[in-house]
Amino acid sequence: MKESILDVLLYLFEHYFSDDSDLVRDRDSLQAGLLDAGFSPAEIHKAFEWLDALAEQRPEATALVRPDAPVRVYTAAEHGRLEAEGVGFLMFLEQSGVLGAEQRELVLDRAMALDQDELDLDDLKWVVLMVLFNQPGAEAAYAWMENLMFGEAPVPVH
């Protein structure tokens, strides 16, 4: 089976993190569960590295949303990975107050760290959701994004 880091991350998020964040915190238990699910040790290792990098870049809760943040110019590599639809979606999230500048940079960093040449909009939404899940003080933004992804009409985050 050809799996990617994102497949492992989605499996972790759907089966362990999103339901009860205190359910499993032991890396060995998580790794055993992933191996049992059929993921390769190499992809599991890369996924844990991805999560470790996410945890290391956690901003302060007070610095999440700044309405006066400067406009972001995306690099050619970012445009190549996210395409216009993904870049537009990130701009929408930032203008809507769902993502702050620091969170947007974290989403970009984690999207670029995936082992995929292109990231479709659904994959980018999952990256955003995982980043927001890991951010202190981002509960309302996480709930808004979760509603957007799972069919309920999201309410403005203000």
C-alpha angles and dihedrals in degrees: 000000000000108000132169134209088261092056090054092046093049091049091051092046095047097043105033117010108040099050100046119357091199095051098093127008098150110105093207091056091047091049092049090050091050092048090050088051089057103257119143120248091239094056091044090053091049091049092052090049089051091052092046090053090049091052092048092055097052109141126216114274091238093058099056104105126025115175091198095057114135122253113272119233110207121221123236090253091053091048089048093052099039102028121205094296093057094044090049091050092052090049089050091051092049094047090047092054094245093115128034122209093264092049091048089053090049091050090050092048093050093044091052090048092062118100094240129109091212131020116208121214094261091053090048090051089055091051090051091049093050092048092049091047088058096048123097112232094015097106095117092048090047091051091048091051092045090052090049092052099043101047108263115121106256119233120223116273106232 
